[in-house]
Amino acid sequence: MNVKKMCLSLFFFLTLSLPLFAQALLPSGMRNLADEILEIFTGPFVRTILVIFLCACAVTYGFNKDNEKMKRNCIAIGVAVAILIGANAIVGAIWSAAGG
């Protein structure tokens, strides 16, 4: 096996497995910080901006259906906006699954 591929595999393994071990060691101060960061992304101002981006993306997608590059960009932006809008539910699901 190539050394570069082996190092990359080890990096991804460690990166993906560390949260599994760290979730039990999360102090309460870190949770408060996480809640504050989540409130920034779920506030009414940010939600309004995200909905405007989603509407603009839908209009752009509708008018540029023949342009494949623009279609891919609109889908990527739409998925990113949807994830940011649903951040509260995603984080809530992760915390409840972790027992927090």
Buried (B, 14 or more C-beta within 10 A) or exposed (E): EEEEEEEEEEEEEEEEEEEEEEBEEBEEEEEEEBEEEBEEBBEEEBBEEBEEBBEEBEEBBEEBEEEEEBBEBBEEBBEBBEEBBEBBEEBEEEBEEEEE
